[in-house]
Amino acid sequence: MLAALLSTIPAPPFQNLDVGPVTLHGYGLVMGLAIIISLSVLDRGLRYQHVDTERLTTWAILTVICGFIGARLYHVASEPVRYFDHPGEIIEVWNGGLGIYGAVAGGAIAGLALANRFGIPKGAIADASAPALLIAQVLGRIGNYLNQELYGKPTDAWYGLEVERPFRPLDFVDTTYFQPTFAFEAGMNLLLAVLFVVLLVRWKDRAPGILFPLYVGAYSVVRIIVEPLRIDHANEWLGIRQNVWVAGTLIALALTAAVIMQRRYRRAHGSPTASPASPA
């Protein structure tokens, strides 16, 4: 009986919702929910660090806008031929197509640039952003489920995802079940979110802002695990998907940045050098 209950993941019951003459796109609704919940997590993370969040909403709106622009530009840059032939599709974000690395880059640049203007310490906002971003990514993957996208290779495992025929790749049009790679990523991101909440609360002797590069590195490890399982179109370099190269590069850069930040912080505070991954 248990096996029957766990047998496969059904296709989503809907993609969009029609409310009278208005169509509500499921992907957009999920992204809106992700933003609201992640901002709540961000607010609590800042309050825990004794930061006044009275002006956080305005800062967040500007940062989210820049994050969306970065996310879309990253996605478009990943498929230039498609959007060169169909430029009108560039604005159709409700059909998916937001690159998380572009979102993080766009949001981080804008957020840090605007932080002082809104009276928010850069180190505090960087640390609080780590778990908040991971929660947003967990929820965002639900949007991929509704759009029936970003799944993996065919599988006959009990956790196989049912993909409806119109959403299957031409090479697998007669295949019904695929690996739910977006769910794998969501699960790992949720675990990371819990870890970064613990680090935010328990790691007292950390360099301000260090959790952000550690988040970038940790999430990039997740992408390296999940990316090879996916079968959606992606640019490849030497037979390896583009996002794997990006993730590997970011892991190296993130760890280097974290080590430098922690060493400088400990030298400035007269503490012996220790690994940034070890809570004091």
Summary of the structure (lengths in Angstrom):
residues: 280
radius of gyration: 20.1
end to end distance: 47.5
largest distance: 65.1
contacts: 866
relative contact order: 0.12
helix: 65%
strand: 7%
